[in-house]
């Protein structure tokens, strides 16, 4: 009976048809797929930085909008729940730090190794400061040794 090798899940596929769209569109109009299709040689160029700045600004705006709604719901409910605002404050701080990293030109590069974090990971988690490998190492150390 032949054995089959389990393939690693491949990162998001690049669509070659979209590879040059970034040259003609403003950063605010680019889609995730178009940014993902950009060549590696253009990693964290001005257009990508502007794209991620816009993405983070929208995320921050959504959080501010949702914060008001959350407060209203908490006033209506009498059930004691953990403060969701704590998590939102932490995420808001990470968003602001990410925007500051864009301003400093450090955004998109791993804090530990200095290597590119990767567009796919940043699309999934725009506040990421570690490459996937560095994040996995950190989580493994935490699991083995605790915080």
HELIX and SHEET records of a PDB file:
HELIX    1   1 UNK A   16  UNK A   18  5                                   3    
HELIX    2   2 UNK A   21  UNK A   23  5                                   3    
HELIX    3   3 UNK A   27  UNK A   29  5                                   3    
HELIX    4   4 UNK A   32  UNK A   36  1                                   5    
HELIX    5   5 UNK A   40  UNK A   42  5                                   3    
HELIX    6   6 UNK A   46  UNK A   76  1                                  31    
HELIX    7   7 UNK A   84  UNK A  104  1                                  21    
HELIX    8   8 UNK A  119  UNK A  124  1                                   6    
HELIX    9   9 UNK A  132  UNK A  145  1                                  14    
END                                                                             
